[in-house]
Amino acid sequence: MSDSSDLTRAEIDEFWDSWLAANREAERTGDWRVLAESYAEDATYGWMYSPDEHFMAVGRDQIRDWAIGIEMDGLDGWHYDYQATVVDERKAMIVGFWKQRSGIVNEETGREYEVLGIGGSWFGVARQAKGPDAGQIKIAWQRDWFDMPSTAHTFMEILQSGKAPETLLRRMKVAGHDVPGHYHYDELTSTLWPPPVERGDYVTQEPGGSPEAAK
């Protein structure tokens, strides 16, 4: 188990700066697997494609091989520039809001093809209590969100422009429940909400009650 209760704001900020630097390096090289060492050995990382197609990776190996491996392969030149960051040092949570840009220029507009809508990542960070990472701050869980209809629209725009590289064309075929890490909702290997949130550790409001109770 890991404990995040002793993290200071300065430590969280330092970790976040290192995370941003690692992201820029991944974008430069096109290999996102370098980010794997930022995650705890038992970290979870998930997002939703549709109500019944979710992605979930459990453990650093699955995160390396699936989340920032299979899922990111072929997205050479894409960049996810963080626009704003919100830090909750009491709960050791970070929320980062990013824009998803392709690096491929639309000749009609002179701008990169971009996924519209607000995208972001929600992180829980923790100091590791044991094992080879003992004492280090790592990502304990991450959940992403993005505008899936807008993502599909942007991919189709790139495809129709004739500018999609072969690597991106291959990436666009990575979909469906047969892809590693893609699950039906009731088959998820970790909870949709981060585990401590699902447990109710951070409940900030009394339940609203059932619709019947409100009548």
Salt bridges, closest charged atoms under 4 A:
ASP6 OD2 - ARG127 NE 2.79
GLU11 OE1 - ARG127 NH2 2.90
ASP13 OD1 - ARG9 NE 2.87
GLU25 OE2 - ARG28 NH2 2.63
GLU27 OE2 - ARG24 NH2 2.82
ASP31 OD1 - ARG33 NH1 3.54
GLU37 OE1 - ARG60 NH1 3.73
GLU37 OE2 - ARG64 NH2 2.78
ASP52 OD2 - HIS184 ND1 2.75
GLU53 OE2 - HIS182 ND1 2.64
ASP61 OD1 - ARG64 NH1 3.20
GLU71 OE1 - ARG171 NH2 3.31
GLU71 OE2 - HIS182 NE2 2.76
ASP73 OD2 - ARG33 NH2 2.95
ASP81 OD2 - HIS79 ND1 2.59
ASP81 OD2 - ARG101 NH1 3.16
ASP88 OD2 - LYS91 NZ 3.77
GLU89 OE1 - ARG9 NH1 3.35
GLU107 OE2 - LYS163 NZ 3.32
GLU112 OE1 - HIS79 NE2 2.70
GLU114 OE1 - ARG101 NE 3.42
ASP133 OD2 - ARG60 NH2 2.33
GLU157 OE2 - HIS153 NE2 3.52
ASP201 OD2 - ARG199 NH2 2.78
